[in-house]
Amino acid sequence: MNWRGITAVVRRDLRLVWSSKSVVVPSIVVPGLLLIVLPALAGIVPTFVDFASAGDLDALLSALPARVVDGLSSDPGLMVAEVVVTWMIAPLVLLVPVMFAAVVAADGIAGEKERGTLEGLLLTPLSDRELAVSKLLAAWIPAAVLGIGGAVLYATVANLSVGTQVGRLVLPTTEFALMALWVGPTFALAAMAAVSLVSARVKTTQEAFQIGGVVVIPVVAMLVSQASGALLLSSWLLIGAGVVALVVAAVLLRAASRALSRDRLGIRLS
């Protein structure tokens, strides 16, 4: 493998990504604001929300594991605030890696076609495999790093807004760490592979965005199920979700690597 050439293509792609507002805004700025604003708002829950109804509070706590409930604050308002940041909206940390990987992968080939730079890229001395690896790494590596960074940001805000009132750190929990270090990177890998496959087959970045947008559905489903209490994301469930994402990614990566070959890309250019 020509890692020097691969690194050069990855750096080139990342420069293009960071200079594009259409990539940075939807994939980093918007999710980043959510990771700051929502846990910060959770800190004012005890002040502005009245939990006079014991039935509502019991319904919320009944869905949580006993070990979690035992460790919560005795104050109803702080109890709910802690549940909100540690359980109900915690899957938000998955949005950054998945959305960034999807947006960069969509721009990876379709964007090259729009800019008229794909022909030059195909003339590089890299093999088809090396070219595919460089495109895939350019989407996945920064997505995984940003995902972990987003989780650290979320945990910091949550600890400042809620933890300072509770008197201890509320994050990270085991489940939160799994989301940040395991589920986020594996989901990003699957999203990147799926959208790369789409990007190689369509003509415009907009088409790739529209078709590839379905990759955020699993994250939205996890967020809704967690917030509603319909399905709590236990450690084993998160490990299993990551394994499934890894298997899906392996299958899609094989297909994406074939789609990123010079022969197929050349045919679509003509």
Backbone as numpy.savetxt, mean C-alpha at the origin, in Angstrom:
# Nx Ny Nz CAx CAy CAz Cx Cy Cz
23.29 -11.34 -14.42 22.45 -10.13 -14.42 23.33 -8.87 -14.42
22.99 -7.94 -15.29 23.71 -6.67 -15.38 23.11 -5.69 -14.38
23.54 -5.80 -13.12 22.94 -4.99 -12.06 23.26 -3.50 -12.21
24.38 -3.21 -12.84 24.71 -1.80 -13.07 23.71 -1.17 -14.04
23.40 -1.90 -15.10 22.42 -1.41 -16.07 21.02 -1.35 -15.47
20.68 -2.37 -14.67 19.37 -2.39 -14.02 19.22 -1.20 -13.08
20.28 -0.93 -12.30 20.25 0.20 -11.38 20.07 1.52 -12.12
20.72 1.64 -13.28 20.60 2.87 -14.07 19.17 3.09 -14.53
18.51 2.02 -14.98 17.12 2.15 -15.43 16.20 2.46 -14.25
16.45 1.82 -13.12 15.63 2.08 -11.92 15.76 3.54 -11.51
16.98 4.06 -11.48 17.18 5.47 -11.10 16.49 6.40 -12.10
16.60 6.07 -13.37 15.94 6.89 -14.40 14.44 6.92 -14.19
13.86 5.75 -13.95 12.41 5.67 -13.74 11.98 6.45 -12.50
12.76 6.34 -11.43 12.41 7.04 -10.20 12.49 8.56 -10.37
13.46 9.03 -11.15 13.53 10.47 -11.42 12.28 10.93 -12.16
11.82 10.15 -13.12 10.62 10.49 -13.87 9.39 10.48 -12.96
9.36 9.50 -12.04 8.21 9.39 -11.14 8.12 10.60 -10.22
9.24 10.95 -9.58 9.22 12.05 -8.61 8.97 13.40 -9.26
9.22 13.49 -10.57 8.98 14.76 -11.26 7.57 14.86 -11.82
6.78 13.81 -11.67 5.42 13.78 -12.22 4.38 13.98 -11.12
3.65 15.09 -11.18 2.60 15.34 -10.20 1.48 14.33 -10.31
1.22 13.85 -11.53 0.14 12.88 -11.73 0.43 11.56 -11.04
1.69 11.31 -10.72 2.08 10.09 -10.00 2.17 10.35 -8.51
2.83 11.43 -8.13 3.10 11.71 -6.72 1.83 12.03 -5.93
0.96 12.87 -6.50 -0.23 13.31 -5.76 -1.16 12.15 -5.39
-1.60 11.31 -6.36 -2.53 10.25 -5.97 -1.91 9.11 -5.19
-0.61 8.89 -5.35 0.00 7.73 -4.72 0.70 8.02 -3.40
1.07 9.27 -3.15 1.79 9.60 -1.92 1.10 10.68 -1.11
0.79 11.81 -1.75 0.26 12.96 -1.02 -1.09 12.65 -0.37
-2.04 12.13 -1.16 -3.38 11.86 -0.63 -3.35 10.80 0.47
-2.75 9.60 0.23 -2.68 8.62 1.33 -1.89 9.14 2.52
-0.82 9.93 2.25 -0.03 10.47 3.34 -0.83 11.38 4.24
-1.69 12.20 3.64 -2.55 13.08 4.44 -3.51 12.27 5.30
-4.04 11.18 4.74 -4.94 10.32 5.51 -4.22 9.72 6.72
-2.96 9.34 6.52 -2.18 8.73 7.60 -1.87 9.73 8.71
-1.97 11.00 8.41 -1.73 12.04 9.43 -3.04 12.52 10.04
-4.00 12.85 9.18 -5.23 13.49 9.63 -6.10 12.55 10.46
-6.33 11.33 9.97 -7.27 10.44 10.66 -6.79 10.02 12.05
-5.54 9.58 12.23 -5.12 9.26 13.61 -5.07 10.50 14.50
-4.81 11.67 13.91 -4.82 12.90 14.71 -6.23 13.21 15.19
-7.22 13.01 14.31 -8.61 13.25 14.69 -9.07 12.29 15.78
-8.50 11.08 15.77 -8.88 10.11 16.81 -8.53 10.62 18.20
-7.53 11.48 18.27 -7.12 12.02 19.56 -8.13 12.95 20.19
-9.05 13.50 19.39 -10.06 14.41 19.94 -11.38 13.69 20.21
-11.43 12.40 19.95 -12.65 11.62 20.20 -13.11 11.75 21.65
-12.22 11.59 22.64 -12.70 11.68 24.04 -13.30 13.03 24.40
-12.91 14.08 23.68 -13.38 15.43 24.01 -14.75 15.73 23.42
-14.98 15.27 22.20 -16.17 15.69 21.48 -17.25 14.62 21.34
-16.95 13.39 21.72 -17.93 12.32 21.56 -18.40 11.83 22.92
-19.71 11.70 23.06 -20.30 11.25 24.32 -20.63 9.76 24.21
-20.01 8.97 25.06 -20.27 7.54 25.04 -21.15 7.13 26.22
-22.28 7.79 26.29 -23.20 7.52 27.40 -23.88 6.17 27.24
-23.99 5.71 26.00 -24.68 4.45 25.75 -23.73 3.28 25.96
-23.94 2.57 27.02 -23.08 1.41 27.31 -23.26 0.33 26.26
-24.45 0.26 25.68 -24.72 -0.76 24.67 -23.85 -0.57 23.45
-23.68 0.69 23.01 -22.85 0.96 21.84 -21.39 0.60 22.11
-20.92 0.91 23.31 -19.54 0.62 23.66 -19.33 -0.89 23.77
-20.28 -1.58 24.36 -20.17 -3.04 24.48 -20.16 -3.71 23.11
-20.97 -3.17 22.19 -21.02 -3.74 20.84 -19.67 -3.58 20.14
-19.02 -2.45 20.38 -17.71 -2.21 19.78 -16.66 -3.15 20.35
-16.67 -3.32 21.67 -15.64 -4.12 22.33 -15.85 -5.61 22.15
-17.10 -6.02 21.94 -17.39 -7.45 21.83 -16.72 -8.09 20.62
-16.41 -7.27 19.62 -15.78 -7.81 18.42 -14.27 -7.98 18.57
-13.70 -7.42 19.63 -12.25 -7.46 19.82 -11.83 -8.67 20.65
-10.61 -9.17 20.44 -10.09 -10.25 21.28 -10.01 -9.81 22.74
-10.20 -10.75 23.65 -10.19 -10.44 25.08 -8.87 -9.82 25.52
-7.75 -10.30 24.96 -6.44 -9.76 25.35 -6.31 -8.28 24.99
-6.98 -7.88 23.90 -6.93 -6.47 23.49 -7.78 -5.62 24.42
-8.98 -6.11 24.73 -9.90 -5.37 25.60 -9.29 -5.18 26.98
-8.61 -6.22 27.48 -8.02 -6.14 28.82 -6.95 -5.05 28.91
-6.30 -4.75 27.80 -5.23 -3.77 27.83 -5.66 -2.35 27.53
-6.96 -2.13 27.27 -7.45 -0.80 26.92 -7.62 0.08 28.15
-7.66 1.38 27.92 -7.90 2.35 28.99 -9.28 2.13 29.58
-9.44 2.45 30.86 -10.74 2.31 31.52 -11.68 3.46 31.17
-11.14 4.56 30.67 -11.97 5.70 30.26 -12.65 5.38 28.93
-13.98 5.46 28.85 -14.70 5.09 27.61 -14.22 5.84 26.38
-14.01 7.14 26.51 -13.57 7.93 25.36 -12.20 7.53 24.87
-11.25 7.37 25.80 -9.90 6.95 25.44 -9.89 5.53 24.91
-10.78 4.70 25.46 -10.89 3.32 25.01 -11.25 3.27 23.53
-12.25 4.06 23.15 -12.69 4.07 21.76 -11.61 4.68 20.86
-10.97 5.75 21.33 -9.90 6.38 20.54 -8.78 5.38 20.26
-8.44 4.58 21.27 -7.38 3.58 21.10 -7.80 2.49 20.13
-9.05 2.06 20.22 -9.55 1.04 19.29 -9.54 1.57 17.86
-9.90 2.83 17.70 -9.94 3.43 16.36 -8.57 3.39 15.70
-7.53 3.85 16.41 -6.21 3.95 15.77 -5.49 2.61 15.67
-5.75 1.70 16.60 -5.02 0.43 16.58 -5.72 -0.65 15.78
-7.04 -0.52 15.58 -7.77 -1.55 14.87 -8.60 -1.04 13.69
-9.48 -0.09 13.95 -10.47 0.27 12.94 -9.88 0.89 11.68
-8.94 1.81 11.82 -8.39 2.46 10.62 -6.93 2.10 10.37
-6.40 1.16 11.12 -4.99 0.77 10.95 -4.67 0.27 9.53
-5.59 -0.43 8.83 -5.27 -0.88 7.46 -4.99 0.25 6.48
-5.20 1.50 6.89 -4.84 2.63 6.03 -3.37 2.59 5.63
-2.53 1.99 6.47 -1.09 1.96 6.17 -0.79 1.13 4.92
-1.75 0.33 4.48 -1.55 -0.48 3.27 -1.78 0.33 2.00
-2.45 1.47 2.12 -2.77 2.26 0.93 -1.52 2.80 0.24
-0.56 3.29 1.01 0.62 3.91 0.41 1.42 2.93 -0.45
1.83 1.76 0.07 2.62 0.86 -0.79 1.84 0.35 -1.99
0.56 0.02 -1.80 -0.23 -0.52 -2.91 -0.47 0.54 -3.98
-0.87 1.73 -3.57 -1.15 2.78 -4.55 0.11 3.24 -5.26
1.21 3.37 -4.53 2.45 3.80 -5.18 2.93 2.76 -6.18
2.92 1.49 -5.78 3.36 0.43 -6.70 2.48 0.40 -7.94
1.17 0.56 -7.76 0.24 0.52 -8.89 0.45 1.70 -9.83
0.59 2.89 -9.27 0.74 4.09 -10.10 2.07 4.07 -10.87
3.15 3.69 -10.20 4.46 3.64 -10.87 4.48 2.54 -11.92
3.89 1.40 -11.62 3.83 0.31 -12.60 3.00 0.71 -13.82
1.92 1.44 -13.59 1.08 1.90 -14.70 1.86 2.84 -15.61
2.71 3.67 -15.00 3.51 4.61 -15.78 4.72 3.94 -16.42
5.08 2.75 -15.91 6.32 2.11 -16.32 6.45 1.87 -17.81
5.43 1.28 -18.45 5.47 1.02 -19.89 4.54 1.94 -20.65
3.29 2.06 -20.16 2.33 2.94 -20.84 2.85 4.38 -20.87
3.49 4.81 -19.80 4.05 6.16 -19.76 5.19 6.33 -20.76
6.01 5.28 -20.91 7.09 5.32 -21.90 6.51 5.47 -23.31
5.40 4.78 -23.57 4.77 4.88 -24.89 4.28 6.30 -25.14
3.64 6.89 -24.13 3.11 8.24 -24.28 4.22 9.27 -24.49
5.32 9.09 -23.78 6.44 10.04 -23.89 7.30 9.80 -25.12
7.07 8.67 -25.80 7.86 8.34 -26.98 9.27 7.89 -26.65
9.46 7.38 -25.43 10.81 6.98 -24.99 10.98 5.46 -24.93
9.93 4.72 -25.24 10.02 3.26 -25.12 10.99 2.69 -26.15
11.00 3.24 -27.37 11.90 2.73 -28.40 13.35 2.82 -27.94
13.72 3.96 -27.34 15.09 4.12 -26.85 15.40 3.15 -25.73
14.42 2.89 -24.88 14.63 1.95 -23.77 14.86 0.54 -24.30
14.15 0.18 -25.36 14.29 -1.16 -25.93 15.65 -1.36 -26.60
16.33 -0.26 -26.92 17.64 -0.35 -27.57 18.79 -0.44 -26.58
18.49 -0.41 -25.29 19.54 -0.53 -24.28 20.16 -1.91 -24.33
21.41 -2.07 -23.85 22.08 -3.38 -23.91 21.55 -4.40 -22.90
20.51 -4.07 -22.17 19.95 -5.01 -21.20 19.17 -6.10 -21.91
19.20 -7.30 -21.33 18.39 -8.40 -21.86 16.92 -8.16 -21.50
16.02 -8.93 -22.12 14.59 -8.79 -21.81 14.34 -9.01 -20.32
15.01 -10.01 -19.77 14.82 -10.31 -18.35 15.30 -9.15 -17.49
16.46 -8.60 -17.82 17.01 -7.49 -17.04 16.15 -6.24 -17.16
15.60 -6.02 -18.34 14.72 -4.87 -18.55 13.45 -5.01 -17.72
12.90 -6.23 -17.71 11.69 -6.49 -16.91 11.98 -6.31 -15.42
13.12 -6.84 -14.97 13.49 -6.73 -13.55 13.64 -5.26 -13.15
14.26 -4.46 -14.01 14.47 -3.04 -13.69 13.14 -2.31 -13.57
12.20 -2.61 -14.46 10.89 -1.96 -14.41 10.12 -2.37 -13.16
10.20 -3.63 -12.81 9.48 -4.14 -11.65 10.09 -3.61 -10.35
11.41 -3.58 -10.28 12.07 -3.08 -9.07 11.81 -1.59 -8.87
11.73 -0.84 -9.97 11.49 0.60 -9.88 10.14 0.91 -9.25
9.21 -0.03 -9.37 7.89 0.16 -8.76 7.84 -0.40 -7.35
8.47 -1.57 -7.13 8.27 -2.25 -5.85 9.15 -1.72 -4.72
10.43 -1.50 -4.96 11.33 -1.10 -3.88 10.89 0.20 -3.21
10.66 1.28 -3.96 10.20 2.51 -3.28 8.83 2.35 -2.64
7.97 1.49 -3.22 6.65 1.26 -2.63 6.78 0.62 -1.26
7.65 -0.38 -1.15 7.85 -1.05 0.14 8.46 -0.10 1.17
9.44 0.70 0.74 10.09 1.65 1.66 9.10 2.72 2.11
8.33 3.26 1.16 7.34 4.28 1.51 6.24 3.72 2.39
5.90 2.45 2.16 4.88 1.81 2.99 5.31 1.72 4.44
6.56 1.31 4.66 7.08 1.24 6.03 7.19 2.64 6.63
7.63 3.59 5.81 7.71 4.98 6.28 6.34 5.52 6.64
5.33 5.18 5.83 3.96 5.62 6.13 3.45 5.02 7.43
3.80 3.76 7.67 3.38 3.10 8.91 4.03 3.77 10.13
5.31 4.12 9.99 6.00 4.82 11.08 5.35 6.18 11.33
5.00 6.88 10.25 4.33 8.17 10.38 2.99 8.03 11.08
2.20 7.04 10.65 0.89 6.80 11.26 1.03 6.48 12.74
1.97 5.59 13.07 2.17 5.19 14.47 2.62 6.38 15.32
3.47 7.22 14.75 3.94 8.40 15.48 2.79 9.35 15.81
1.95 9.62 14.80 0.81 10.52 15.01 -0.17 9.90 16.00
-0.41 8.59 15.88 -1.34 7.91 16.79 -0.83 7.96 18.23
0.46 7.75 18.41 1.03 7.79 19.76 1.01 9.19 20.35
1.18 10.19 19.49 1.14 11.58 19.97 -0.28 12.02 20.31
-1.24 11.60 19.48 -2.62 12.06 19.67 -3.39 11.24 20.70
-3.15 9.94 20.72 -3.89 9.05 21.62 -3.00 8.51 22.74
-1.80 8.08 22.38 -0.90 7.49 23.36 -0.55 8.42 24.51
-0.39 9.70 24.21 -0.07 10.66 25.27 -1.21 10.80 26.27
-2.44 10.60 25.81 -3.59 10.67 26.72 -3.75 9.38 27.52
-3.45 8.26 26.86 -3.56 6.96 27.53 -2.42 6.78 28.53
-1.28 7.36 28.23 -0.13 7.23 29.12 0.84 6.16 28.71
0.74 5.67 27.47 1.65 4.64 26.97 1.56 4.63 25.45
2.50 3.91 24.82 2.46 3.76 23.37 1.33 2.82 22.98
0.51 3.23 22.04 -0.58 2.37 21.58 -0.18 1.58 20.34
0.86 2.02 19.66 1.38 1.33 18.48 2.91 1.30 18.57
3.55 0.27 18.01 2.95 -0.77 17.16 2.43 -1.96 17.96
1.38 -2.55 17.46 0.90 -3.85 17.95 1.47 -4.92 17.02
1.29 -6.18 17.39 1.76 -7.26 16.53 1.09 -7.20 15.17
-0.22 -6.98 15.18 -0.98 -6.92 13.92 -0.53 -5.74 13.06
-0.28 -4.61 13.69 0.15 -3.43 12.95 1.52 -3.66 12.31
2.43 -4.28 13.07 3.76 -4.57 12.54 3.68 -5.52 11.34
2.79 -6.51 11.43 2.61 -7.43 10.30 2.08 -6.71 9.07
1.15 -5.78 9.27 0.63 -5.02 8.13 1.74 -4.20 7.48
2.58 -3.58 8.30 3.62 -2.70 7.77 4.76 -3.47 7.11
5.19 -4.57 7.73 6.40 -5.27 7.30 6.15 -6.47 6.41
4.94 -7.02 6.42 4.65 -8.22 5.65 3.53 -8.01 4.63
2.37 -7.61 5.09 1.22 -7.48 4.18 1.43 -6.34 3.18
1.92 -5.19 3.65 2.14 -4.06 2.75 3.08 -4.39 1.60
4.29 -4.90 1.87 5.20 -5.25 0.77 4.67 -6.34 -0.15
4.01 -7.37 0.39 3.50 -8.43 -0.48 2.31 -7.96 -1.31
1.43 -7.16 -0.72 0.32 -6.59 -1.49 0.86 -5.66 -2.58
1.89 -4.88 -2.25 2.49 -3.99 -3.24 3.11 -4.79 -4.38
3.71 -5.92 -4.06 4.31 -6.78 -5.08 3.25 -7.31 -6.03
2.13 -7.77 -5.47 1.04 -8.28 -6.31 0.43 -7.16 -7.15
0.24 -5.99 -6.54 -0.33 -4.85 -7.27 0.59 -4.43 -8.40
1.88 -4.36 -8.12 2.86 -3.97 -9.12 2.88 -4.94 -10.30
2.84 -6.24 -10.00 2.85 -7.25 -11.06 1.59 -7.16 -11.92
0.44 -7.00 -11.27 -0.83 -6.93 -12.01 -0.88 -5.71 -12.92
-0.49 -4.56 -12.39 -0.57 -3.33 -13.18 0.51 -3.29 -14.25
1.67 -3.88 -14.00 2.72 -3.96 -15.03 2.22 -4.77 -16.22
1.50 -5.83 -15.93 0.93 -6.66 -16.99 -0.06 -5.84 -17.82
-0.88 -5.05 -17.14 -1.85 -4.19 -17.82 -1.13 -3.09 -18.61
-0.13 -2.47 -17.99 0.59 -1.35 -18.61 1.26 -1.76 -19.92
1.71 -3.01 -19.98 2.37 -3.49 -21.20 1.38 -3.73 -22.33
0.10 -3.83 -22.00 -0.91 -4.17 -23.01 -1.73 -2.99 -23.49
-1.72 -1.89 -22.74 -2.53 -0.72 -23.13 -1.62 0.36 -23.72
-2.25 1.40 -24.28 -1.49 2.43 -24.98 -1.24 3.68 -24.15
-2.10 3.95 -23.16 -1.96 5.18 -22.38 -1.91 4.88 -20.89
-1.29 5.80 -20.15 -1.22 5.66 -18.70 -2.60 5.70 -18.08
-3.48 6.52 -18.64 -4.83 6.63 -18.11 -5.56 5.30 -18.17
-5.39 4.58 -19.27 -6.00 3.25 -19.40 -5.45 2.31 -18.33
-4.14 2.37 -18.14 -3.51 1.50 -17.14 -4.01 1.84 -15.75
-4.17 3.14 -15.45 -4.70 3.57 -14.15 -6.10 3.02 -13.94
-6.94 3.17 -14.96 -8.35 2.78 -14.82 -8.50 1.29 -14.61
-7.80 0.51 -15.43 -7.91 -0.95 -15.31 -7.20 -1.44 -14.05
-6.04 -0.86 -13.77 -5.25 -1.30 -12.62 -5.78 -0.83 -11.29
-6.78 0.07 -11.31 -7.33 0.58 -10.06 -7.97 -0.48 -9.19
-8.29 -1.62 -9.78 -8.94 -2.69 -9.01 -8.00 -3.27 -7.95
-6.69 -2.99 -8.05 -5.75 -3.59 -7.09 -5.93 -3.04 -5.69
-6.59 -1.88 -5.55 -6.80 -1.33 -4.21 -8.03 -1.93 -3.53
-8.81 -2.71 -4.28 -10.04 -3.29 -3.72 -9.75 -4.16 -2.49
-8.73 -5.05 -2.50 -8.46 -5.83 -1.29 -8.16 -4.97 -0.07
-7.45 -3.85 -0.27 -7.13 -2.96 0.85 -8.40 -2.30 1.37
-9.25 -1.84 0.45 -10.51 -1.22 0.86 -11.37 -2.24 1.60
-11.39 -3.48 1.11 -12.18 -4.53 1.77 -11.68 -4.78 3.19
-10.36 -4.81 3.36 -9.79 -5.00 4.69 -10.13 -3.84 5.61
-10.08 -2.63 5.06 -10.38 -1.44 5.86 -11.83 -1.43 6.30
-12.74 -1.75 5.37 -14.17 -1.76 5.69 -14.50 -2.86 6.69
-13.95 -4.06 6.48 -14.24 -5.17 7.38 -13.70 -4.90 8.78
-12.54 -4.26 8.85 -11.94 -3.95 10.15 -12.73 -2.85 10.86
-13.10 -1.81 10.12 -13.82 -0.68 10.71 -15.22 -1.08 11.17
-15.85 -1.99 10.42 -17.21 -2.41 10.77 -17.24 -3.52 11.80
-16.08 -4.15 12.04 -16.02 -5.26 12.98 -16.49 -6.57 12.38
-16.74 -6.57 11.06 -17.22 -7.79 10.40 -16.14 -8.86 10.38
-14.88 -8.45 10.21 -13.78 -9.41 10.17 -12.52 -8.74 10.70
-12.12 -9.11 11.90 -10.93 -8.52 12.49 -9.67 -9.19 11.94
-8.67 -8.39 11.66 -7.45 -8.88 11.05 -6.49 -9.38 12.12
-6.62 -10.65 12.46 -5.74 -11.26 13.45 -4.36 -11.50 12.83
-3.41 -11.86 13.67 -2.05 -12.11 13.18 -2.02 -13.22 12.14
-2.71 -14.31 12.41 -2.71 -15.43 11.48 -3.41 -15.08 10.17
-4.46 -14.29 10.26 -5.16 -13.87 9.04 -4.26 -12.97 8.19
-3.51 -12.10 8.85 -2.60 -11.21 8.12 -1.45 -11.99 7.49
-0.93 -12.98 8.22 0.12 -13.82 7.65 -0.40 -14.56 6.42
-1.62 -15.10 6.54 -2.23 -15.80 5.42 -2.48 -14.90 4.24
-2.93 -13.67 4.50 -3.18 -12.71 3.42 -1.89 -12.40 2.67
-0.80 -12.27 3.42 0.49 -12.01 2.79 0.96 -13.17 1.94
0.74 -14.39 2.42 1.12 -15.58 1.65 0.33 -15.66 0.36
-0.98 -15.42 0.44 -1.83 -15.43 -0.76 -1.35 -14.37 -1.75
-1.05 -13.17 -1.24 -0.58 -12.09 -2.12 0.74 -12.48 -2.78
1.59 -13.18 -2.04 2.89 -13.60 -2.57 2.71 -14.62 -3.70
1.78 -15.55 -3.52 1.50 -16.55 -4.55 0.92 -15.88 -5.80
-0.04 -14.99 -5.59 -0.62 -14.25 -6.71 0.45 -13.45 -7.44
1.33 -12.81 -6.66 2.40 -12.01 -7.25 3.33 -12.87 -8.10
3.65 -14.08 -7.61 4.55 -14.97 -8.35 3.96 -15.33 -9.71
2.66 -15.63 -9.72 1.99 -15.99 -10.98 1.96 -14.79 -11.93
1.59 -13.63 -11.39 1.48 -12.43 -12.23 2.85 -11.93 -12.69
3.87 -12.10 -11.87 5.21 -11.67 -12.26 5.73 -12.46 -13.45
5.39 -13.73 -13.47 5.81 -14.56 -14.60 5.16 -14.07 -15.89
3.85 -13.77 -15.80 3.13 -13.27 -16.97 3.63 -11.88 -17.36
3.89 -11.04 -16.35 4.36 -9.68 -16.63 5.74 -9.69 -17.28
6.60 -10.60 -16.85 7.94 -10.69 -17.44 7.86 -11.04 -18.92
6.94 -11.93 -19.27 6.75 -12.28 -20.69 6.20 -11.10 -21.46
5.27 -10.36 -20.84 4.64 -9.22 -21.52 5.63 -8.08 -21.74
6.68 -8.03 -20.92 7.67 -6.95 -21.03 8.84 -7.32 -21.94
8.70 -8.38 -22.72 9.76 -8.76 -23.65 9.78 -7.81 -24.84
10.94 -7.68 -25.48 11.07 -6.78 -26.62 10.15 -7.18 -27.77
10.03 -8.48 -28.01 9.19 -8.93 -29.12 7.76 -8.46 -28.95
7.21 -8.64 -27.77 5.80 -8.27 -27.54 5.63 -6.76 -27.49
6.55 -6.06 -26.85 6.44 -4.61 -26.79 6.64 -4.00 -28.18
7.54 -4.59 -28.96 7.77 -4.10 -30.31 6.55 -4.26 -31.20
5.85 -5.38 -31.03 4.63 -5.62 -31.80 3.59 -4.58 -31.46
3.47 -4.24 -30.19 2.45 -3.27 -29.77 2.82 -1.84 -30.16
4.10 -1.60 -30.39 4.52 -0.27 -30.84 4.20 -0.06 -32.31
4.23 -1.13 -33.08 4.04 -1.01 -34.53 2.58 -0.81 -34.90
